[in-house]
Amino acid sequence: MAQNVQIAVVILNWNGKKLFDTFLPSVIENSAAENIKIYIADNGSTDNSVEYLEKNYPSIQIIELKNNFGFADGYNLTLKNIKAHYFVVLNSDVKVTPGWIDVCISKFEEDEKIAAIQPKILSYNEPDKFEYAGASGGFIDKFGYPFCRGRILNRIEEDKAQYNNSSAIFWASGACMFVKAEAFKQVGGFDGDFWAHMEEIDLCWRMKSRGYKIVYQPKSVVYHLGGGTLSYGSPRKIYLNFRNNLFMLFKNLPKHQFKRIFLARMILDGVAALKFILGFNYREFWAVVKSHFVFYYNLRSMINKRKEVQKYIVVKEHPEIYPKSIMWKFFIQKKRKFSELNFNIKN
């Protein structure tokens, strides 16, 4: 690894003191180099996180944010004040392994067009399985539904080295994302309106539209606990995912696809809401309905954001977008593994 490269490992914390002793030692041990600095940005915690860090982890640099700005703006506010060539966005509930940084930086140095890299993300509790939030790299289908190599919807595969090839992906997980600082700042960082969830997909889409590449590096392995802030099936998470997906599609869909895909997605969201109410899942139903109300409330802002994003699009077609419906494949054709999709991704 080139010694002149400056790398900032940045962990955003909110009331995560209980996680520090489990996960921080691996980060410190496996990030020990002169050109690597570890930061923890505290998002207005109320559990004495800062005091605990100052006493027990003096080598870590602490950045205090006085309020909880969510994942997106929490990182935006933090990263704008850190000078580095590469940022490593890392969740506080991730255990890392030896060499996890070096192999990713080497990958960056192979191709200047790479803007972000995701390592292999395995489950901390079930190490033989991939982890929900990223697995072996993220993709979306033509309607904007995200899925991963190793995880389709709620079905998670065992890691049997079946995805051990480095390849292009559509998005890198915010649980552990290596990102080139120049590219991050060029596109304006995360969209603060997302608060949390899918902001990394939106970021990657904007970078890819400007001609950058997003890559999966299986030689870097981390273990993610997951579900620490919001459980994967919580109504709050459902609301954020549906709302933010609409935000993302509205901003990023190119003109020739916009009307057809966005209208189809609105219909599909209606089907999802109907499914929830027929299953007597009233809180989940309301989460979907609320997401649409809030989207329309923010429509003027979204129109302005779309105009800004569209100005800089140089790549309109992305081979990492699955050209079919992942919902149809999963629910109708019963395809539960990425390898069953016949979705060929270039290395």
C-alpha positions as CSV (number, residue, x, y, z in Angstrom):
1,M,0.0,0.0,0.0
2,A,1.4,3.4,-1.0
3,Q,2.6,5.2,2.2
4,N,1.6,8.6,1.0
5,V,-2.1,7.7,0.9
6,Q,-4.1,9.3,3.8
7,I,-7.0,7.1,5.0
8,A,-9.7,8.2,7.4
9,V,-11.7,5.4,9.1
10,V,-14.8,7.2,10.2
11,I,-17.4,5.6,12.6
12,L,-20.7,7.4,13.2
13,N,-22.0,6.8,16.7
14,W,-25.3,7.3,18.4
15,N,-25.7,5.8,21.8
16,G,-23.5,2.9,20.9
17,K,-21.3,2.7,23.9
18,K,-22.4,-0.9,24.5
19,L,-20.8,-1.8,21.2
20,F,-17.4,-0.2,21.7
21,D,-15.6,-3.0,23.6
22,T,-16.8,-5.6,21.2
23,F,-15.9,-4.0,17.9
24,L,-13.4,-1.1,18.3
25,P,-10.4,-3.3,19.3
26,S,-10.5,-5.1,15.9
27,V,-10.6,-1.7,14.1
28,I,-7.7,-0.3,16.1
29,E,-5.6,-3.5,15.8
30,N,-6.1,-3.8,12.0
31,S,-5.8,-0.2,11.1
32,A,-2.4,0.5,12.7
33,A,-0.4,2.5,10.2
34,E,0.9,6.1,10.1
35,N,-1.3,7.0,7.1
36,I,-4.5,5.8,8.8
37,K,-6.5,7.7,11.3
38,I,-9.6,6.5,13.2
39,Y,-12.3,9.0,13.9
40,I,-15.6,8.6,15.8
41,A,-18.2,11.2,15.1
42,D,-20.7,11.3,17.9
43,N,-24.2,12.1,16.8
44,G,-25.5,13.7,20.0
45,S,-25.4,10.6,22.1
46,T,-27.0,10.6,25.6
47,D,-25.3,7.4,26.9
48,N,-21.9,9.0,27.9
49,S,-20.3,7.6,24.7
50,V,-17.8,10.5,24.4
51,E,-16.6,10.2,28.0
52,Y,-16.2,6.5,27.7
53,L,-14.2,6.9,24.5
54,E,-11.9,9.5,26.0
55,K,-11.2,7.3,29.0
56,N,-10.8,3.9,27.2
57,Y,-9.8,4.7,23.6
58,P,-7.5,7.7,23.7
59,S,-5.9,6.9,20.3
60,I,-9.3,7.6,18.5
61,Q,-10.0,11.1,17.5
62,I,-13.5,12.2,18.5
63,I,-15.7,14.7,16.6
64,E,-18.7,15.8,18.6
65,L,-21.9,16.7,16.8
66,K,-24.3,18.2,19.3
67,N,-27.4,16.8,17.7
68,N,-28.5,13.6,16.0
69,F,-28.2,14.5,12.3
70,G,-28.9,10.9,11.1
71,F,-26.5,8.8,9.0
72,A,-26.5,11.1,6.0
73,D,-25.9,14.5,7.4
74,G,-23.9,13.1,10.3
75,Y,-21.4,11.9,7.8
76,N,-21.6,15.0,5.6
77,L,-20.8,17.3,8.6
78,T,-18.0,15.1,9.7
79,L,-16.3,14.3,6.4
80,K,-16.2,17.9,5.2
81,N,-13.8,18.6,8.0
82,I,-11.5,15.6,7.5
83,K,-8.7,15.8,4.9
84,A,-7.9,12.4,3.4
85,H,-7.6,10.7,0.1
86,Y,-9.9,8.0,1.1
87,F,-12.8,7.7,3.6
88,V,-13.8,4.5,5.1
89,V,-17.4,4.8,6.2
90,L,-17.8,2.1,8.9
91,N,-20.7,1.2,11.2
92,S,-20.0,0.9,14.9
93,D,-21.1,-2.7,15.0
94,V,-18.5,-4.0,12.5
95,K,-15.6,-6.3,13.3
96,V,-12.8,-6.0,10.7
97,T,-10.0,-8.5,9.8
98,P,-6.3,-8.2,9.0
99,G,-5.5,-6.6,5.7
100,W,-9.0,-5.2,5.3
101,I,-7.8,-1.8,4.3
102,D,-4.7,-2.6,2.2
103,V,-6.5,-4.7,-0.4
104,C,-9.1,-2.1,-1.0
105,I,-6.6,0.7,-1.4
106,S,-4.6,-1.4,-3.8
107,K,-7.8,-1.8,-5.8
108,F,-8.3,1.9,-6.0
109,E,-4.8,2.4,-7.2
110,E,-5.4,-0.1,-10.1
111,D,-8.1,2.2,-11.6
112,E,-8.6,5.9,-11.1
113,K,-12.2,5.7,-12.1
114,I,-13.1,3.6,-9.0
115,A,-15.0,5.8,-6.6
116,A,-16.2,3.3,-4.0
117,I,-15.4,-0.2,-2.8
118,Q,-17.3,-2.6,-0.7
119,P,-15.7,-5.6,1.1
120,K,-17.3,-8.9,1.7
121,I,-19.8,-8.4,4.6
122,L,-20.5,-11.5,6.7
123,S,-22.8,-11.8,9.7
124,Y,-21.2,-11.3,13.1
125,N,-23.7,-13.7,14.7
126,E,-23.6,-16.3,11.9
127,P,-20.1,-16.0,10.4
128,D,-20.8,-18.6,7.7
129,K,-23.6,-16.4,6.2
130,F,-23.6,-13.1,4.4
131,E,-25.0,-10.1,6.2
132,Y,-28.2,-8.4,5.1
133,A,-26.7,-4.9,4.7
134,G,-24.5,-5.4,1.7
135,A,-23.4,-9.1,1.5
136,S,-21.2,-9.4,-1.6
137,G,-22.2,-6.1,-3.2
138,G,-25.4,-4.2,-4.0
139,F,-27.6,-4.0,-7.0
140,I,-31.0,-2.6,-7.9
141,D,-33.6,-4.0,-10.3
142,K,-35.2,-1.8,-13.1
143,F,-37.8,-0.6,-10.6
144,G,-35.3,0.5,-8.0
145,Y,-35.6,-2.4,-5.6
146,P,-32.3,-3.1,-3.9
147,F,-30.8,-6.6,-3.5
148,C,-27.4,-8.0,-3.0
149,R,-25.2,-10.8,-4.3
150,G,-25.8,-13.2,-1.4
151,R,-29.0,-11.6,-0.2
152,I,-32.3,-11.2,-2.1
153,L,-35.0,-9.5,-0.1
154,N,-35.0,-11.4,3.3
155,R,-33.2,-14.6,2.0
156,I,-29.6,-14.7,3.0
157,E,-27.1,-17.2,1.5
158,E,-24.3,-19.0,3.2
159,D,-20.8,-18.0,2.1
160,K,-19.3,-20.9,0.2
161,A,-16.8,-18.8,-1.7
162,Q,-19.3,-18.6,-4.5
163,Y,-18.9,-14.8,-4.8
164,N,-15.2,-14.6,-4.3
165,N,-14.5,-12.7,-7.6
166,S,-14.0,-9.0,-7.6
167,S,-16.6,-7.3,-9.8
168,A,-18.5,-4.2,-10.6
169,I,-21.5,-3.6,-8.4
170,F,-24.2,-0.9,-8.4
171,W,-23.9,0.2,-4.8
172,A,-21.6,-0.3,-1.8
173,S,-23.1,-0.8,1.7
174,G,-22.9,2.1,4.2
175,A,-22.0,-0.5,6.8
176,C,-18.5,-0.6,5.4
177,M,-17.8,1.6,2.3
178,F,-14.4,2.7,1.1
179,V,-14.9,5.9,-0.9
180,K,-12.6,8.2,-2.7
181,A,-12.8,11.6,-1.0
182,E,-12.6,13.6,-4.2
183,A,-15.6,11.7,-5.8
184,F,-17.6,11.9,-2.6
185,K,-17.2,15.7,-2.5
186,Q,-17.7,16.2,-6.2
187,V,-21.2,14.8,-6.1
188,G,-22.1,16.6,-2.9
189,G,-21.9,13.7,-0.4
190,F,-24.9,12.0,0.9
191,D,-28.3,13.5,0.5
192,G,-29.2,14.8,4.0
193,D,-33.0,14.5,3.3
194,F,-32.6,10.7,3.4
195,W,-31.6,10.8,7.1
196,A,-30.8,7.1,7.0
197,H,-31.3,4.1,4.7
198,M,-30.5,4.0,0.9
199,E,-28.4,7.1,1.1
200,E,-25.5,5.0,0.0
201,I,-27.4,3.7,-3.0
202,D,-28.3,7.2,-4.0
203,L,-24.6,8.3,-3.6
204,C,-23.3,5.5,-5.7
205,W,-25.9,6.1,-8.4
206,R,-24.8,9.7,-8.6
207,M,-21.1,8.8,-8.8
208,K,-21.8,6.1,-11.5
209,S,-23.8,8.6,-13.5
210,R,-20.7,10.8,-13.6
211,G,-18.6,7.9,-15.0
212,Y,-17.2,6.5,-11.8
213,K,-17.1,2.8,-10.9
214,I,-18.3,1.0,-7.8
215,V,-16.4,-2.3,-7.0
216,Y,-16.7,-5.3,-4.7
217,Q,-13.4,-6.6,-3.1
218,P,-13.9,-10.0,-1.6
219,K,-10.3,-10.1,-0.2
220,S,-11.4,-7.6,2.4
221,V,-13.7,-9.3,4.9
222,V,-15.7,-7.7,7.7
223,Y,-18.4,-9.0,10.1
224,H,-21.5,-6.9,10.7
225,L,-23.9,-7.3,13.6
226,G,-26.7,-5.4,11.8
227,G,-30.1,-4.0,12.9
228,G,-28.5,-2.0,15.7
229,T,-30.4,1.3,15.1
230,L,-33.6,0.0,13.5
231,S,-34.6,-3.6,13.2
232,Y,-34.9,-4.8,9.6
233,G,-38.7,-5.1,9.7
234,S,-39.6,-2.1,11.8
235,P,-42.3,0.3,10.5
236,R,-39.9,3.2,10.8
237,K,-37.4,1.4,8.6
238,I,-40.1,0.5,6.1
239,Y,-41.2,4.1,6.0
240,L,-37.6,5.4,5.4
241,N,-36.9,2.7,2.7
242,F,-40.1,3.5,0.7
243,R,-39.7,7.2,1.0
244,N,-36.0,7.3,0.3
245,N,-36.5,4.9,-2.7
246,L,-38.9,7.4,-4.2
247,F,-36.5,10.2,-3.5
248,M,-33.7,8.2,-5.2
249,L,-35.6,7.2,-8.3
250,F,-37.0,10.7,-8.8
251,K,-33.6,12.3,-8.7
252,N,-31.5,9.7,-10.6
253,L,-33.7,8.1,-13.3
254,P,-32.6,9.4,-16.7
255,K,-35.2,11.2,-18.8
256,H,-35.9,8.4,-21.3
257,Q,-36.8,6.0,-18.4
258,F,-38.3,8.4,-15.9
259,K,-42.1,8.4,-16.6
260,R,-42.4,4.7,-17.3
261,I,-40.4,3.4,-14.4
262,F,-41.6,6.0,-11.8
263,L,-45.2,5.3,-12.6
264,A,-44.7,1.5,-12.4
265,R,-43.0,2.0,-9.0
266,M,-45.9,4.0,-7.7
267,I,-48.3,1.1,-8.7
268,L,-46.0,-1.5,-7.1
269,D,-45.9,0.5,-3.9
270,G,-49.7,0.5,-3.9
271,V,-49.6,-3.3,-4.2
272,A,-47.2,-3.5,-1.3
273,A,-49.6,-1.3,0.8
274,L,-52.5,-3.5,-0.1
275,K,-50.6,-6.6,0.9
276,F,-49.9,-5.1,4.3
277,I,-53.5,-4.1,5.0
278,L,-54.8,-7.5,3.8
279,G,-52.4,-9.1,6.2
280,F,-53.6,-6.8,9.0
281,N,-50.2,-5.2,9.2
282,Y,-51.7,-1.7,9.8
283,R,-48.5,0.0,11.0
284,E,-46.6,-1.2,8.0
285,F,-49.5,-0.1,5.7
286,W,-49.4,3.3,7.2
287,A,-45.6,3.5,6.8
288,V,-46.0,3.0,3.0
289,V,-48.8,5.6,2.8
290,K,-46.9,8.1,4.9
291,S,-43.8,7.7,2.7
292,H,-45.9,8.8,-0.3
293,F,-47.4,11.7,1.5
294,V,-44.0,12.9,2.5
295,F,-42.6,12.5,-1.0
296,Y,-45.4,14.7,-2.4
297,Y,-44.8,17.2,0.3
298,N,-41.2,17.5,-0.7
299,L,-41.9,17.4,-4.4
300,R,-40.7,20.9,-5.2
301,S,-37.4,20.3,-3.5
302,M,-37.0,17.0,-5.3
303,I,-37.6,18.7,-8.7
304,N,-34.8,21.1,-7.9
305,K,-32.5,18.2,-6.9
306,R,-33.4,16.2,-10.0
307,K,-32.4,19.2,-12.2
308,E,-29.1,19.4,-10.4
309,V,-28.4,15.7,-10.7
310,Q,-29.4,15.4,-14.4
311,K,-27.0,18.2,-15.3
312,Y,-24.0,16.0,-14.6
313,I,-25.1,12.7,-16.0
314,V,-22.6,11.3,-18.5
315,V,-23.6,7.6,-18.2
316,K,-27.3,6.8,-18.6
317,E,-27.2,3.0,-18.9
318,H,-25.8,0.9,-16.1
319,P,-25.2,-2.9,-16.7
320,E,-25.3,-3.3,-12.9
321,I,-29.0,-2.5,-12.9
322,Y,-30.9,-5.8,-13.2
323,P,-33.1,-5.5,-16.3
324,K,-36.0,-7.5,-14.8
325,S,-38.2,-7.4,-11.7
326,I,-36.6,-8.9,-8.6
327,M,-40.0,-9.1,-7.0
328,W,-41.3,-11.2,-9.9
329,K,-38.3,-13.4,-9.7
330,F,-38.5,-13.9,-6.0
331,F,-42.3,-14.2,-5.4
332,I,-43.5,-15.8,-8.6
333,Q,-40.5,-17.7,-10.0
334,K,-39.2,-18.5,-6.5
335,K,-35.6,-17.4,-7.3
336,R,-34.0,-17.0,-3.9
337,K,-30.3,-16.9,-4.8
338,F,-28.4,-14.4,-6.8
339,S,-26.8,-17.2,-8.9
340,E,-30.3,-18.2,-10.0
341,L,-31.0,-14.8,-11.7
342,N,-28.7,-15.4,-14.7
343,F,-27.4,-11.8,-14.1
344,N,-23.9,-11.7,-15.5
345,I,-21.7,-9.0,-14.0
346,K,-18.4,-8.1,-15.5
347,N,-15.2,-8.5,-13.4
